[in-house]
Amino acid sequence: MKKAIIIVGIIAAVIAAFAVFFALQATPGNVLNSVRAESLEIVNGAVTVPEKYTVIDSDAFSGKGEFSAVVIKGETKIESMAFYGCPNLREVTLEKACDIGSMSFGECPSLKKVTVLSADGSCAEDAFDGHGGVTVYCREDSAALQVAKIKDLSYKIIE
């Protein structure tokens, strides 16, 4: 009887392990790789979002005044209002293709420079509304350039 209980326990443990394994396989990667402000350090006034994060959640950094620069290293979806209302944010650098959501950097009165290094990705038309006189540095065929032209923002083409 004791042997049968042990065997049933082992079988149940194996089934549970497989269930957990398959559940993790079915989980979308971006759910596991989203980031919020409390997950990252501020170093020399800058927040760097490592490549491992593929999503910056809505309102993730909204209203935060502890940093003046943001560097996003990887291909990332920046959800709506992710950096909305950051009073001291002066500079943003997107190193790879990003999808920039509605009002992602809206109402950031100190925002002066946005650098978009990739031509790939998308940019909501109101992504930079409420800035402090921003200049967009971007590739000629980028969505960021189209937004700069539509919104009559200052821009510079980079190679």
C-alpha positions as CSV (number, residue, x, y, z in Angstrom):
1,M,0.0,0.0,0.0
2,K,2.8,2.4,0.9
3,K,4.6,1.6,-2.4
4,A,1.4,2.5,-4.4
5,I,1.1,5.8,-2.6
6,I,4.7,6.7,-3.4
7,I,4.2,5.7,-7.1
8,V,1.0,7.8,-7.3
9,G,2.9,10.8,-5.7
10,I,5.8,10.5,-8.2
11,I,3.4,10.3,-11.1
12,A,1.5,13.4,-9.8
13,A,4.8,15.3,-9.4
14,V,5.8,14.5,-13.0
15,I,2.4,15.6,-14.4
16,A,2.6,18.8,-12.4
17,A,6.1,19.5,-13.7
18,F,5.0,19.0,-17.3
19,A,2.0,21.2,-16.7
20,V,4.2,24.1,-15.4
21,F,6.6,23.6,-18.3
22,F,3.9,23.8,-20.9
23,A,2.2,26.8,-19.2
24,L,5.4,28.7,-19.3
25,Q,5.9,27.9,-23.0
26,A,2.4,29.3,-23.8
27,T,3.0,32.6,-21.9
28,P,3.7,35.5,-24.3
29,G,7.2,36.7,-24.1
30,N,6.2,40.3,-23.6
31,V,4.3,39.6,-20.5
32,L,7.4,38.2,-18.9
33,N,9.5,41.0,-20.2
34,S,7.7,44.2,-19.3
35,V,9.2,46.8,-17.1
36,R,8.1,49.5,-14.6
37,A,10.1,52.3,-12.9
38,E,10.7,50.4,-9.7
39,S,12.5,47.6,-11.7
40,L,15.4,49.9,-12.8
41,E,18.1,51.9,-11.3
42,I,18.8,55.6,-12.0
43,V,22.5,56.1,-12.7
44,N,23.9,59.6,-13.1
45,G,20.4,60.9,-13.8
46,A,19.6,58.3,-16.5
47,V,17.4,55.3,-16.7
48,T,18.6,52.6,-19.0
49,V,16.1,50.0,-20.2
50,P,18.1,46.8,-21.0
51,E,17.4,44.8,-24.2
52,K,15.7,42.0,-22.2
53,Y,12.6,44.2,-21.7
54,T,10.3,44.2,-24.7
55,V,7.5,46.3,-23.2
56,I,7.4,49.4,-21.1
57,D,4.0,49.4,-19.4
58,S,1.5,52.2,-19.7
59,D,2.2,54.8,-17.0
60,A,5.4,52.8,-16.0
61,F,7.4,56.0,-15.4
62,S,4.6,58.6,-15.5
63,G,5.2,61.7,-13.3
64,K,8.6,60.6,-12.2
65,G,11.1,63.4,-11.7
66,E,14.1,61.5,-10.5
67,F,15.8,61.2,-14.0
68,S,16.6,63.5,-16.9
69,A,17.6,60.9,-19.5
70,V,16.2,57.6,-20.8
71,V,18.1,55.1,-22.9
72,I,16.1,52.2,-24.4
73,K,18.5,49.5,-25.6
74,G,16.3,46.9,-27.3
75,E,13.4,46.5,-29.6
76,T,10.6,47.7,-27.3
77,K,7.0,48.5,-27.3
78,I,6.6,51.8,-25.3
79,E,2.9,51.7,-24.3
80,S,0.8,54.8,-24.0
81,M,1.8,57.4,-21.4
82,A,4.8,55.3,-20.3
83,F,6.8,58.5,-19.5
84,Y,3.9,60.9,-19.4
85,G,4.5,64.1,-17.3
86,C,8.1,63.5,-16.4
87,P,9.1,67.0,-15.4
88,N,12.8,66.6,-15.6
89,L,13.1,64.4,-18.7
90,R,15.4,66.2,-21.1
91,E,16.7,63.4,-23.4
92,V,15.5,60.1,-24.9
93,T,17.5,57.7,-26.9
94,L,16.0,54.7,-28.7
95,E,18.8,52.4,-29.9
96,K,16.7,49.9,-31.8
97,A,13.3,49.7,-33.4
98,C,10.6,50.8,-31.0
99,D,6.8,51.2,-31.2
100,I,6.1,54.5,-29.5
101,G,2.6,54.7,-28.1
102,S,0.2,57.6,-27.7
103,M,1.5,60.3,-25.3
104,S,4.4,58.1,-24.4
105,F,6.6,61.2,-23.8
106,G,3.7,63.6,-23.6
107,E,3.6,66.6,-21.2
108,C,7.4,66.4,-20.5
109,P,8.1,70.2,-20.3
110,S,11.9,69.7,-20.2
111,L,12.2,67.4,-23.2
112,K,14.7,68.8,-25.7
113,K,16.2,65.8,-27.6
114,V,14.8,62.5,-28.8
115,T,17.2,60.3,-30.8
116,V,15.7,57.4,-32.8
117,L,18.5,55.3,-34.2
118,S,16.4,52.8,-36.2
119,A,14.2,53.5,-39.2
120,D,12.0,50.6,-38.2
121,G,9.2,50.9,-35.6
122,S,6.1,53.1,-35.3
123,C,5.4,56.4,-33.6
124,A,2.0,57.7,-32.4
125,E,1.3,61.2,-33.7
126,D,0.9,62.6,-30.2
127,A,3.9,60.8,-28.7
128,F,5.8,64.0,-27.9
129,D,2.9,66.5,-27.3
130,G,3.5,69.0,-24.5
131,H,7.3,69.1,-24.8
132,G,9.8,71.9,-24.1
133,G,10.9,72.5,-27.6
134,V,12.1,69.0,-28.7
135,T,14.4,68.2,-31.6
136,V,14.0,64.7,-33.1
137,Y,17.1,63.1,-34.4
138,C,16.2,60.2,-36.7
139,R,16.6,58.4,-40.0
140,E,15.1,59.8,-43.1
141,D,12.6,56.9,-43.6
142,S,11.5,56.6,-40.0
143,A,8.0,57.0,-38.4
144,A,9.6,59.5,-36.0
145,L,10.4,61.8,-38.9
146,Q,6.9,61.6,-40.2
147,V,5.6,62.6,-36.8
148,A,8.1,65.5,-36.5
149,K,6.9,66.8,-39.9
150,I,3.2,66.5,-39.0
151,K,3.6,68.1,-35.6
152,D,6.0,70.8,-37.0
153,L,8.8,69.7,-34.6
154,S,12.4,70.5,-35.1
155,Y,14.3,67.5,-36.6
156,K,17.7,66.5,-37.8
157,I,18.4,63.5,-40.1
158,I,21.1,61.1,-38.9
159,E,22.9,58.5,-41.0
